[in-house]
Amino acid sequence: MTDPQAIQPSALDQLPDRDPEETAEWQASLDAVAREAGPHRAAYLMRRTLERAESDGVALPKLLETDYLNTIPTAAETPVPGDEETERKITAWNRWNAAAMVTRGSKYGVGGHIATFASAAWLYETGFNHFFKGKEEDGSGDQLYIQGHASPGIYARAFLDGRLTEAHLDNFRQEAGGNGLPSYPHPRRLPWLWEFPTVSMGLGPLSAIYQARFNRYLTARGIKDVSSSHVWAFLGDGEMDEPESTAALALASREGLDNLTFVINCNLQRLDGPVRANFKIVQELEAQFRGAGWNVVKTLWGTAWDELFALDTTGALVRRLREVPDAQVQTYQTRDAAYIRADFFGKDPALAEMAKLLSDDKIIECFHLSRGGHEARKVYAAYKAAVEFKGAPTVILAQTVKGHTLGTGFASKNANHQMKKLTVDEFKTMRDVLELPIPDSAFADGVVPYGHPGADSPEVRYLQERRAALGGPAPARRTHALAPLPAPADKAFASFDKGSGSQNVATTMAFVRLVKDLVRDKETGKRWVPIVPDEARTFGMESLFPSLGIYSPKGQTYEPVDRDQLMYYKEAKNGQILNEGITEAGSMADFIAASTAYATHGEAMIPFYIFYSMFGWQRTADQMWQLGDQLGRGFLVGATAGRTTLTGEGLQHADGHSPVIAATNPAALSYDPAFAYEIATIVKDGLRRMYGEPAPGEDPNVFYYLTVYNEPLPQPAKPAGLGIDEGIVKGLYRFNTAEAAGLSAPANAPRIQLLGSGTAIHWALKAQQLLAEEWGVAADVWSATSWTELRRDAMEADAALLRGEERVPYVRQALNGAEGPVLAVSDYMRQVPDQIAQWVEQDWSSLGADGFGLSDTRDAARRHFGVDAESVVVAALAQLARRGEVKATAVKEARERYGL
């Protein structure tokens, strides 16, 4: 039977061989090496040949994996330019205080993680002492994405530096009193220290890539030269399982982001056990990153291994390291020398002979302690290689031991992520290992003391001198004293007040027209950052292509197919639009970077990210929480909104719930505007609040969510009268009355208040006409621009009452004196308008589009959900009938007349 491998075509088989005899000689040479020296030697020679070809620029597929060895050999390492002994002492104090902080907090049951920082301490300390630039030189510095579970170590260093006190450390994870430390990096809770929230896991690496990319964007557009900034993302090897962690690797390499370094702490453990128990996570990650075009630096073994590698004249040690699965490496960490001799060295005769030359102490030193991520010299060499590499991002795969220096009860144990404290005896052992001058008498009443060498000690002076040389403390977040951005000319907003006349305009198009005017503003136009996930034409944004350009670091290296058209596809190195391709997650990461540039770089940028509303909050709500955590500012625009406006698209596209999800985010100001002038008013006020001069008590660190629709309809003129703008911003105003609409109804006719939001207001207006003309009912129509803001205002009023302050909710003020019951309707589930029901004094009822969407015409979909104008009429008559204001038979008659 033919071997299937023998008939697999090779790419080279498709090319003519101009010298078959030479090819045969090369193949014969390989066969001879395999026959005489063994297949391992043949493989070695092939790898080295491929590496040489790659270094010489020969066009061959890259090796995706290299041997399980350090990329930088010991002989090529550069000595650490500093006092390694002092750095060792600093690291020891940080290890101690991180463990003490979590242990002391455990008596309150607040939890914490010890083992992660214990494994990563040198990864951070080397960076803080030699690489991470602070913000005191150019206001930007480096951007540090700290692994969330390592935060106790960062607090410990800030304590040593004098930025935190013992009182702070004793309030780790206890923030209610106002002097606490958040569990993880959290700018909203500790805004002077943390820049970037990195929990939930996976969001840190994704955001780091887009932050590095946005840095390039700022420089290319001439906003600010941040080319000296470097982005460092510290990640766990288990965290790389999150799809977001690797979602944008190709983007980083494609755009040559050599201002980016991932440092993956490969301690081989997840939260519950080994990352790749039966495999090797380092090799898997190397292949993944090399395949994506990254520069990979492996820092696996400490200097104690140099002796073993020198004895490996046959390659047996390298082969064995390559084949041992990760879970077995963890087992070696916890077993004695005899076990390691038998299980690791005993598998190969050559290794067995090598082991005879090694003492038990040497074996224990190598397999228990000596890892590349635990040695300053190894880490420094890796970081130096990363920042000097040009043309691609770098990932450093640093092998460590989870729970290193915490004792045998922690190191490499599967449960160490859940272990929150050490005993006093374990601390004393740790003290001795770290050589810290903490006497037994300091453990008063069994309480573990914090350790500090003194504000004027050599360690603290060294730490502060190194940070001063690198541009100030890190991590650090600075809210720069920026002057308010000048308000755009009022003409851009006022042009929407007159309406569209007889022209049908969708509110999506109205928003795009507004932005098109705003980006022309001489003062602030360049600060707008349009972001779209490859659907600009869907939203009518193609008119922005030629004028603003789409950002590309390569510019436009081709002639676009539509170059002869007015709105051709134009890419440019200084392009303003970020057209991200089909990635909502990437677009949100863009938005986060742009929306926080006021703090990261001292440059206020105004991002707006427009997307299918169904694919925004539903798909990337976790990132929107990250946005709120990071105090981002800007406009999220859910286009093609609502459950019934997308004709024919079906339930996958029919959004009936995004305002519900948005309402859960305290930083999100959610609006569902019905008309173009409302959009203009909301955007104008948002610019004032976020980028201008917020009113007393207003938090500028918010972002706006606007739902806009693809249903072309006439846009009315803005009603005259006082308080319209206030009502639009606060969430509710009366659009018209039956009388103002020119509708006649009998004297003393029953009256009802119709509240509509977004596109639903058009059904309310048609229902207003039907109620007057066919049923003798007078209806007033209100535009509810934000159910959520009405609710929040009412909740604040309730809280004020508990404090003894009299305050009436705005919704109650607005509806004060309005006659009859209230019927609310929206193109979303009833839960959206029902948010305000308890604060409405009138009788309340609502209609909404609950359930799954469906494919059909708009009219049919609205009839299906019972929200069309005729359904509104029937619901209004039913409400009035319950009050005895119309005959009950009218409801039945209306249902039959309208075919409901």
Salt bridges, closest charged atoms under 4 A:
GLU36 OE2 - ARG35 NE 3.79
GLU51 OE2 - ARG48 NH1 3.27
GLU54 OE1 - ARG290 NH2 3.72
ASP56 OD2 - ARG52 NE 3.53
ASP67 OD1 - ARG47 NH2 3.16
ASP67 OD2 - ARG48 NH2 3.83
ASP67 OD1 - ARG322 NH1 2.73
GLU77 OE1 - ARG377 NE 2.82
GLU77 OE2 - LYS378 NZ 2.74
GLU85 OE2 - ARG88 NH2 2.84
GLU87 OE2 - HIS130 NE2 2.66
GLU125 OE2 - ARG157 NH2 2.81
GLU136 OE2 - ARG478 NH2 3.67
ASP142 OD1 - LYS133 NZ 3.01
ASP161 OD2 - ARG163 NE 3.79
ASP170 OD2 - ARG104 NH2 2.92
GLU195 OE2 - LYS135 NZ 3.03
ASP241 OD2 - ARG270 NE 2.82
ASP241 OD1 - ARG276 NH2 2.79
GLU255 OE1 - ARG213 NE 3.32
ASP258 OD1 - ARG216 NH2 2.47
GLU284 OE1 - ARG276 NE 2.70
GLU286 OE1 - LYS298 NZ 2.95
GLU307 OE1 - LYS362 NZ 3.50
GLU323 OE2 - ARG320 NH1 2.98
ASP343 OD2 - ARG320 NH2 3.93
GLU353 OE2 - LYS356 NZ 2.95
ASP360 OD1 - ARG341 NH2 2.92
GLU365 OE1 - LYS362 NZ 3.93
GLU388 OE2 - LYS384 NZ 2.87
ASP432 OD1 - ARG431 NE 3.11
GLU435 OE1 - ARG88 NH2 3.45
ASP440 OD1 - ARG431 NH1 2.55
ASP456 OD1 - ARG461 NH1 3.66
ASP490 OD1 - LYS684 NZ 2.47
ASP517 OD1 - ARG520 NH1 3.10
ASP562 OD2 - ARG537 NH2 3.39
GLU580 OE2 - ARG213 NH1 2.54
GLU584 OE1 - ARG619 NH1 2.94
ASP590 OD1 - ARG213 NH1 3.59
GLU603 OE1 - ARG527 NH1 3.02
ASP629 OD1 - HIS186 NE2 3.49
GLU649 OE1 - HIS653 NE2 3.82
ASP655 OD1 - HIS657 ND1 3.92
ASP685 OD1 - ARG688 NE 3.09
GLU698 OE1 - ARG688 NH1 2.91
ASP699 OD2 - ARG188 NH1 3.71
GLU711 OE1 - ARG862 NH2 2.74
ASP725 OD1 - LYS718 NZ 2.37
GLU726 OE2 - LYS730 NZ 3.09
GLU739 OE2 - ARG751 NH2 2.55
GLU774 OE1 - ARG897 NH1 3.12
ASP780 OD2 - ARG734 NH1 3.81
ASP780 OD1 - ARG751 NH1 2.69
GLU789 OE2 - ARG792 NH1 3.22
ASP793 OD1 - ARG807 NH2 2.52
GLU796 OE1 - ARG807 NH2 3.76
GLU805 OE2 - ARG803 NE 3.24
ASP843 OD2 - ARG883 NH1 2.73
ASP868 OD2 - ARG863 NE 2.62
GLU870 OE2 - LYS766 NZ 3.44
GLU870 OE1 - ARG863 NH2 3.63
GLU885 OE2 - ARG883 NE 2.82
GLU893 OE2 - ARG897 NH2 2.89
GLU896 OE2 - LYS892 NZ 2.59
